[in-house]
Amino acid sequence: MMADPSSSAAPTSVHLAKSEGRISFVPLEANPELLTQLAHKLGLSPALQFCDVFSLTEPEMLGFIPRPALALLLVFPISKEYEEYRATEDEGKELDPEGGKGEKEPVWIRQTIRNACGLMAMLHGMLNGTAREFITPDSTLSTLLSDAIPASYSQRSKLLETDEFMAKSYGEVAVRGDTAAPDAKDDLDLHYVCFVKGTPDAQGKSRLWELDGRRKGPLMRMEGLGLEDDILTQEALEKGPLKFLQRAGGDMRFSCVALVQG
């Protein structure tokens, strides 16, 4: 199964626009260089970077990726099959606006900014698991993490909506995309989701999380990832992105980037 990097959306101009009362961003291109630039502007250590993942099933292709891989951002077309799958899995669930608080919970943020799914996926990858250890003190990410941990889901969304430095940094990087882009107010058929290895428990075991700001909360996809396991181990791939793609209709037109150390 091969990823298609050309399927990603790219930005033109940025900053903020208003559409139907909502803040809107120009979509972020799934370009590892751009994502890395934005991550470092927000306060992620240069020891981490984003890189392309051209296959989720071919060992020789996965062998080129620096390890450990801490998070995987999957960019895919929103299809009828995906929307049906999402609606079925979310049926009967209610988002608790006051939920999510505390160190033991993953930092999941509900997406309220239109077309900001790329930024949401990046933040979900950087604010959870081992990546937290690579956040520079007194940076935008450091402040967001410290504010988000004790905050509720509704409060976390407000943190992003009012973060002017985050929006400015996003805009400065987003305009550097390689391909032509839609307007911030356009509806797109592409979406980002993040798979991340959570923070280890007292026994050194971690959970695999699917984090998507469009869902009703964080989705735990497996337990028992060891200290030596990363997001690209066979079991994590099978129970995370590969199973996701199968359930979402098996569309081959997807792109992947990984947050890696090295």
N, C-alpha and C positions, 0 to 999 in steps of 0.2 A: 504494500500500500504506500504510494508515494504522495508526498505533499506537493501542492502547486503554489509556489510563492507568488505567482502573478495574480492570484485570486484576491489578494488583500486590497483594502480601500486606502486611499491616500488623502491627505489634507491639502487645502490650498491656503487660505488665510485663516486666522483663527479668531483668536481670543474668544469672546463670548457673543452669542446671539440670543435673541429671544424668539421662541416659537410657541404659540399657543400658551403663553405664560410660563414656559419652561426655559431654563438655561440650555443652550445647545453648543456643542463643540463641533468643529470639523473633524471627521473621522481620522483616526491615527493609522498610518500605514504600518503593516506588519514587517517592518524593516529592522533587523537586529541593531544596526548602527544607530538609527534614530531612537529606538527604545533604550539603548544603552546611554546615549547622550542625555535623554530625559531623566533616566534613573539616577545618573550621577549628578545632574543639576539639582535634583530633589534631595540628595544626600546619601545615596547608596555608595558604598566603598568601591573604588576602582578594581578591587579584587574580584568583583562579580561583574558579569556582562551577559548580554543576550546573544544567542547564536542560532542560526537556522538548523532545523531538524528536517531532513529531506525524506526520511522514512521512519515509520514506527514499527516496522516488521522485519527489516533487513539488518541482521547483526553487523555486517560489514559497514553499512552506512552509519549505524548508531555508534560504531567504534571510532568515528572521527570526532565525536562530540566530547569536549572536555568534561571531566567528571570531578566531583559530583554535580549532578543536575538537580537543582533545588525546586524548580517549578517549571511547568510546561504551559505555554499559552497556545491554545488551539483557536484558529480563525476559520469559520465555516459558513456556508450559505444557509440562511434560514429557509427551510423548505416546509411544505405542508406536513411531511412526515415528522419533522422535528417539532413543529408546533403541536401536533397531536400527541407526540411522546411527552413533551413538556407538560401539556395540560393534564394528561393522564397521571403522570407521576405527582403533580402538584395538587391533584384533586383532593379536596377535603382538608388540605393544609391551610393554616392561617398564619400570616406573619405577625408575630408578637412585636409590636413597635418598641416595647420596653425590654426585649430580649437581647441576648448576646453579650451581656456584661461579664467581665472577669478574665483573669489570666488563663483559665482552663478552656475558654472558648476560643475558636478561631476568630480572627478579625475579619468579619464579613461585612461588606458595606452595600446597602441597597442602592441601585443605580437610579438617580433622579435627574441626572444631567443627560440630555439627549445626545446620542452618538458618542458617548464617553466610554463605551464598553472596553476599548483598548486600554485606556487609563485605568479603569476598574480592574481589569485582569492583571495589569502590571502591579498595582497596589496590593492586590490579593496575594501575588507572588512574593512581594518584597516585605510585607508586614506580618508574614507567618513563617513558622518553622525556622530553620537555620539562617535564612536570609536576614532575620532580625539582628543577628550578631554582627552584620556588616553594615549597619546603618550608622552614619556619622553622628556623633553627639551634637546637639544644638542645631540640627538641620530641620528642614521641612518634614522629612519622613520621621525623624525622631519625635518632633512635636506631635505629628499626627498619630503616631503609635501610642504615645503616652496619653493623649487625649481620647483615643478610640477605645482602649482596653476597658476603662470603667464606664464607657458611654453605651447607651442603648442603640439599637439599629436606627431609629429615627434621628437621634442626635448625631450619629456618624455621617449620615447623608448631609446634614446641615454643615458639618465641618468642611466637607468638600465644596459645597455650594458657595461658601463664604471665603474660601482660601484664595486670595488674589495672587499670591506668589505661585501657587500651583497652576492656576489658569494662565498666568503670564509665561511660566516656564514651558507649559504645554504648547502654547502658541508659538514661542520662539523655535521650538524643535519641529512642530508639526508641519510648518511651511517648507521644510527641507525635503519633503518626500520626492520620490523619483517619478511618480506618475500623476496624471491629471486627476483631479478630485471633485467630488460633488460639493454642493453648498452645505453649510452647517444645518440648514433646515430641511434638507432632503431626507426621505426615508430610504434606508439601505437594506439590502438583503444579506448582509454579512454581519457576523457577531463573534465576539471573543468570549472564551471561557477559560478559567485557570484551574489547573490541577496542581496541588502543592502538598508536599510532605509536611505534616504538622510538627509541632514541638514535641520532642520525646517525653515520655512519662518517666516515673521513678525507675522503671525497669528498662529504660532505653528503647521502648517501643513507640512507634508513631502511627498516626492515622493518615490515610490518603483522603484529601478533601477535594471536592469539586466546588469551586466558588464562582458564582455567576450572579451579578447584581440584579438580573431579571427574575431570579427564582424567589422562593418563599423563605430562603435562609441557606446556610451552609449545608452541603450534602456530603455525608461521610460514605466513602466508597469501599474502604477496606481498613482493617486493623492489623497490627502486628508487623509493620515495617521496622526492620532492625536498624541499628546505627550505621551498618555498612550498606544499607539499601538506599537508593535514591529514586527519583521520580521515573527514571528510565529502566529500572529493573523489569524483568519480564512480567512478574506478577502485578506490579504497579501499572504497567502499560495495559495488560489484559483487563484489569478491573477498573481502570480509569479511562483514558482516551479511546482505546480500541473498542471497549464496550459501549462507550458513549456514541461513537460513530456508527456502530452497528444499530443501536437503538434509534438513532436520529435519521436513519434511512440509508446509511452506507454510502453517502455522497463522497466521491473521490476528490472533489475540488476543495481541499482544505489546505491550510498553511499551518506550520508549527514553528514556534521559537521557544528555546529553553533558556532559563536563567541558570547560569553555570558559574562555577568557581574555577579559575585558571585562565 
